[in-house]
Structures are given as C-alpha cells and as structure tokens.
C-alpha cells in the first residue's frame, strides 16, 4: 500500500497559510481562482484569437489542450485516483469559496491554466509570460484556498504543460491538413 501523504500535506498547507494569510489575499484569491472556473478565461482567450489569423493556430491549440485536460484530468484521473480534498480531511477548515465536489488530484484549475498558458507561450513568448504568470496565480490560489494539496497542484502544472506542448504540436498537423489560414 502506498503511503498517504494527505495528512502531512494538510499540515503543510495549514502552516503555510497561517504564515501568509491576510485580508487582501482573502479577498483577491477567490476572484483569481474564479478565473479558472470551467476554463472560461482560457476559452475566451482562444475564441478571441480566432479573429486574428496570426493566432489561429494558438487558438486551435488552446481548444485542443482544454479538451485533452478535460478528458485525461477530469474524466480519467480524478475519478480513478479519487483523492479527498484537504478540507475533507481537516473538517475544521473554513473555506473562502464554495466547496468543490470533485476529487482533488490533479488540480483541474492548475492543469487547464498551465496547458493553455504553455500554448500561448509557444505562440508568443511575451504574451506567454503573462499567461504563465496568470496560470501561476490561479494555481497558487488553489493552494491558498485549501482546496488542493501541493502535489495536486504540481501534478496539474506538469501534466498541463505536457498537454499544452502536445496540443501545440498536433495543431501544426491539423492546420496543415485542414488548410486553415494562419497568416
């Protein structure tokens, strides 16, 4: 049987949060985490990019990355691993957001954010740096708000970056085969 790091990670979360918790973060981080809800931020970015031929490949790749994240992360890994969330282990935790109802591993917000941000970075380093910063803030918010363990977030980041790169590579093939104008 594998060692369950959940209790150790809950202690780590609570210790870190007690060091950095403040009224400002309590107000701003629920708003930042909401940017990642249902990938609406990233879907809006991708939809907007469709109007600019130079960014159509990026748009297609973001859509692909989000689909990959949903299929692998939300439909496969979360139900398969079925890890309880930190607030389910330590029921004395007061949440600043509505309690998520799905499993904890991997962090879907981190997964989707880093997949999309990685795609944007592949298309344009300057815009990509901004997208990666936003993705980092979203991932950090999940840690701060006590809805994910650090390993959930790290797995989401790593898998998201991988799926973003994969979507970027596949998008080149699809653009070529479908004859989409990207100039």
Secondary structure, 3 states (H helix, E strand, C coil): CCCCCHHHHHHHHHHHHHHHCCHHHHHHHHHHHHHCHHHHHHHHHHHHHCCCHHHHHHHHHHHHHHHHHHHHHHHHHHHHHCCCCHHHHCCCCCCCCCCCCCCCCCCHHHHHHHHHHHHHHHHCHHHHHHHHHHHHHHHHHHHHCCCCCHHHHHHHHHHHHHHHHHHHHHHHHHHHHHCCCCC
